[in-house]
Amino acid sequence: MGLRANIFTNAPLIDENLCSVFRKIPPLESIGVTACGMSQHTYEKVTRTKGFYEKSRTGLNLLLKYNIPFKIKIPYFSFTKNEINEFEDFYPQLPWEDREPGHTVFFDLRARRDSSKKNKIIEKLRNTLKESIKFLSKKKWLKQKKEFCFKFLEIPGDDLFACGAGQGGGCVDAYGRFQLCMLLRHRQTIYDLNKGSLKNALTRFFPKVRATKAQNPDYLSRCVRCFIKALCEQCPAQSWMEHGTLDTPVEYYCRAAHLEAREIGLIKKGEKA
């Protein structure tokens, strides 16, 4: 149909047939692969399923065999720490990568907001923020984020959408619901393609949603006045996942942003942004 997709996977379903498809119709960007673990024990602890570790390794080897570019990262949990070095030894084998290996350090709650039980599991798996920042401080990523942040240090104002969500694209789920981004499932921000056109969604509906202003008094007194907002992961999608709203401050990411800001010298110890 002329569509090229972005693909995110942990690789167990990658087979010879899919690799043939990817050779004929390359994905829109490099395939995003999460290496859930460098051993069977860790992989199954992360995914909570058995029998897929070997299939995942086979999938990765097939992508390498057919020279299909992919970006790979590993989650940084307390029980994956010992495998970080092994992962970083594997990473240079990728012929198309010359950047620092990727790591997932901060973990979002469920975008579907369908299970408080699973959210509690995610919260328990999160490292302490101090531990996460200590890990990131050893990486080039934090330095790069500092350089990025200096370009956008300003008082952000009350526009909720400072990101690129819904600009020129979006995410369609299996039921024809068009979202500004994969994580934002708030009903006021979703366009039903069964009842309207892609053009209308992109040219009318999404711009209207992106023009939304913050109304939450807590957000207005804090986030709207915060000059390190560019460093913070707070966004409507994060607010949705944590609180079911678009403009409620997310304490997890607020604390993370302040710790990062202190680490790179933007604010002093005990100072608020």
Buried (B, 14 or more C-beta within 10 A) or exposed (E): EEEEEEBEBBBBEBEEEBBEEBEEEEBEEBBBBBBBBBEBEBBBBBBEEEEBBEBBBBBBEBBEEBEBBBBBBBBBBEEBEEBBEBBEEBBEEBEEBEEEBBBEBBBBBBBEBEEEEEBEEBEEBBBEBEBBBEBBBEBEBBEEBBEEBEEEEEEBEBEBBBBEBBEEBBBBEEEEBBBBBBBBBBEEBBBEBEEBEEEBBBEEBBEEBBEBEBEBEEBBEBBBBBBBBBBBBBBBBBBBBBBEEBBBBBEBBBBBBBBBBBBBEBBEEEEEB
